[in-house]
Amino acid sequence: MSFRLNPLAVVLLVVAACAGIVVGLSYLRDRRTATPADLLEYLPPEQAVVLGVDLAALRSNGILEALGGSKMEREPEYVSFVAGTGFDYQQDLDYAVAWIGNGTTLMLLRGRFDWGKLRDYAAAQGGVCRNSFCRMEGSTPDRSVSFFPLRRDVMALGVGPDDWAASRLLARKSSAREHGVPARPLWVLLPSAVLREREDLPTGTRLFARTMADAEQVSLALALSNGGAVIELDATCPSAGQASALSDQLSGLTSLLKGMIAREHQAPNPRDLSGVLAAGVFNRVDRRVLGRWPVGREFLEGILRDPQ
């Protein structure tokens, strides 16, 4: 006896199978930890400062604990946020990527979140949540805060004049960034336009920044060791000749700084910024200029604790 499936049953079986595959893939995606490279794919392609912080690595090195007396933790807004949501970056945040440009900050935060408490906190602050997407007013009228769970362990967060700025992080972007993610606990990618325009950089760094303003891309990263740390520079220039000139200029500025310190009858102090900059060394590899500035642990913890 032949057996024939009802066409409607076939359609329902196919739909059920497809739904099962989608659910399974979604489950596997959420079970796999998002890498920094994964997070970077969601950022806007427009040029802006891109910052990455591996808080889990800083926590294991004891540096995050040194931030216990930081200015942020004394802010009433932060104290209220921790009390209302149970979220504390010192314990619950493992990795953060931020895109900073045009008055807007977009962040992808990987960690452990109580999404119910976060939605309740937004409502208590006069905000609104639509499904899982929430927004609320920030500290000033042009600083609206919006967020949603990109994944179970990843928060997409936007701060800026747009009430729904976080929506720019909803999907992966097709254009890949030229540089990968530095395998360091703290790194920043700086487009040349930022280096030309920033006047609020610390005294002593502006000349170094302007010298690198013609580079295609500049990255700074922090490498940690038991005895301290090293700030690493990687600047990509349009040509090998320009890279050679940049390396010479950076070395010349370092020598000039050393001479200025010597004329004051002092030695470079590794605990302050001038001492750190005076210890820089540079070399060229084709179109890239690589640099290193040794950093003492006390200087690093002081900068991280209270940058002002």
N, C-alpha and C positions, 0 to 999 in steps of 0.2 A: 504494500500500500504506500503510495507516494504521500509525502508530507510537504505542504506549501505554507510558507509564512505569510501572514497577513501583511500587506505593504505598510500599513500604519504601525504594526509591531516592529517592522524592520527600521522604520524611521525613528521610532522611540528608542530602539536599541542603539542605533548610531549616535543619537543625541546623548544618551546616557553614557556611552563610552567616551565621547568627546568631553563631556562634563567631568567625567572621572579623571581623564588625562589632565585637564586644566587644573582641577583641584589638587591632583598629585604634584604637578609641577609647581603650583603655588606653595604647597606644603614644603617641598624640597627647597625652594628658594628661600623661604622664611627660616628653614632650619640651618641653611648655610650662612655662616657669618659674612656680612658684607665687608669686602676689602676696601682700603682707601681708594684704589683705582675704581671700584664699583661706585663709590660715592661721588667721585669726581665726574663721572659721566652724566650726572643729573644737573650739574652747574651750568648756568648760561654760557654760551660761547663768547660773549663780548669780553673784551679786555678789561680786567679788573684785578685787584689784589686778591690772591687766593692763598689762604692760610690753612695749615693742617697741624693738629696737635694730637699726639698719641698719649692720652692721659694714663692709659694702663702702663706704658713704659715709664712715664714720669713718676707714677705711683710706686712702681717696683724699685726705682732708684732713690726713693725718699724725697724727691724734689717736690712732689705734689703736697706732701705732708708739711713742707716748709711754708706753703702758701696758707696755712691755717690762720695766720694773722693778717691776711691780705685785706686791702681796702674793700674789695667786693663783699667779703664775708661779714663786714661790719655794716653794710648798707641795710637799712630797714626793709627795703623792697625785697632784697634777697632773703633776709631772715623770714619775712612773711611768706615768700614763695616756697621755701623749704618746709615751713610749718604746714602750709596748705596742701602741698602736693606730695610730701615725703621724699622729694627728689633732691639729692645733694651731689654736685659734680665730683666731689672728692671720693665718693664711694660708688656712684651709679653711672658715671660717664666714662667710656673707654676710648672713644676716638671722636674728633670733631674736625669738620672741614667747613671753611667759611669763604664766601664770595662777597667782596666788599667793593661796591661801585655805584656811582650815581645816587648817592644818598640812601642806598638800600643795602642791607646785610642779609644774605641768605646763608643758612647753615644746615648741615646734615649731621646729626648727633647720633652716634651709636652707643647704646647702653641699655639700662634696665629702666622701664617706665611703667608707672601705674596710670594707664590711659584714663580710667574712670576718675581718679583724683584730679588729673590734669583738666578734664572737661568740667568737673565741678568747680575747680579753681577759676577757670575762665568765666564761668557763669557768675561766680561770687564777685568777680571784678567788673561786672557789668557787661561782659562779653557775650558772644553768641556762638553756638556750635550748630553746624548743619551736617548731619550724619557724623563723620569723624573729623570734619574740618572746622577748626575753631579760630576765632579772632577776638581781640580785646584791645583796649586803648593802652598805649605805652606811657612813658613818663612825660612825654610832650605830645602836642596834637599831631606833629608830623612823624610820630614813631608808633604806628600801629603794629601790633604783634599778631601774627597768624601762624598756625601750626597744624600738622596732621601726621598720623603714623604712616610713613612710607612703607615700612615693614614693622613687624612686631617689635624689633629692637632698634629701629631707626626713626628718629623724629626729623621731619622737614620743618624748618622754622624760618620765618621771614620777618624782618623788622624794617619799616620804612613808611613812606607816605601812602603807599598802596595798602588798602585794608586787607587784601588777599594776596600779598606778595609771595607767600609760600607756595602758591599755585604754580609758580615758575619752576618748581622742583618736582612736578607731578610725573614727568616722563624723562627718559634718557634722551640726550641730545645726539644728533647724528654726527656732528663735527667733533673729532677727537682732538685733544690738546696736544701741542707739539712735545711737551715735556711730560714724562711720567711722574709718578709720585716718589719723591726722595725717601729712601728707607731710613728715615731719621724720626726721632720723637717730636721734633718741632721744625717746621719748614714754612717758607713763604715764597710764592712766585710773584715777581714784580714786573709788570709791563713797562716799557721804556717811558711811556707817557706819564706814569706815576712818578718815576724818578725825576723827570723834568719839572713837574708841577708842585711837588710837595715842599712847602716852606716850614712845616711844623715838625721836621725831623730834629732829633737832638743835636745840639751844637757839636761840631766836629765831624758829623756824618754827612752834612750837606754837600761838601766838596767831593766826597767819595761817591755819593749818589749821582751828582751831576756828571761826574766823569764817566759813569756807566750808562748815561741817558741814551746813547746811540746804539746800545746793544739790543738785539732782537728780544731777548728774554733773560731775566736775571733771577736766579734762585739762591736763597740763603737757607741753610739748614744747620741744625744743632746736633752734633754727635757727642754722646755722653761717654765718660769713662769714670773709673773709681776716683781718679785724682782731680777731675774737673770736667771740662768740656772744650769742644772746638767748634767755632762757627765756620761753616764751609760755604764758599762762594762758587757758583757755576754760572758764568755769563757767556752767552752765545752771541757772537758778532756776525755781521753780514759777510766778512771776509777774514782770511788769516792775517792779512796786513793790519786790519783794524783791531784784531785781537792782540797782535803784537804791540800796537800802539797803546791799547788799553792797559795791558800788563805793565808797560813801562810807566804809564801815568800813575797807576795805583802804587807802584813801587816808589815813584818819585814823591807822591803825597805822604807815604809812610816815612820816608827819609826826612822830608820837611817837618813832619810832626815830631820826629825824634830830635831834630835840631832845635826846634822851639822849646821842647822840654829841657834840653841840655842847657840852653841859654838862661833858663830860670834856675840853673844849678840844682836840678832835680833829676831823678831817675824815673823812667816809666813805671807807674803804679798799676799792677795787674788788677787792683780792686776798683779802679775807675775806668771810664770809657776811653780816656786818652791813652792810658796804658794798654788797653786791649787793642786799640787801633794801631798803636806804634809797634805792635808785635806781629803785624800781618806779613805774610809771605805769598808771592804770586808766581805762577808760571803759565805758559800758553801751550795748549794742545790743539793744533789746527785752528779752528774758528772759535775755540772755547778758551776762556780765561778761568783758571782755577785758583782759588785763594783760601787761606786758612788763618784764623785768628784764635789763638789759645785763650780760653776763658776760665778763670778760677771759679770754683764752686760758690764761694761767698759772693762774688760779683753777680753770678747768675741768679742766685736765690734772692739777692737784694733787688735786682731788676724785675724779676717775676712777682715778688711780693708787693712792691709799690713802685711802679714805673714812673710815677711823678716825683 
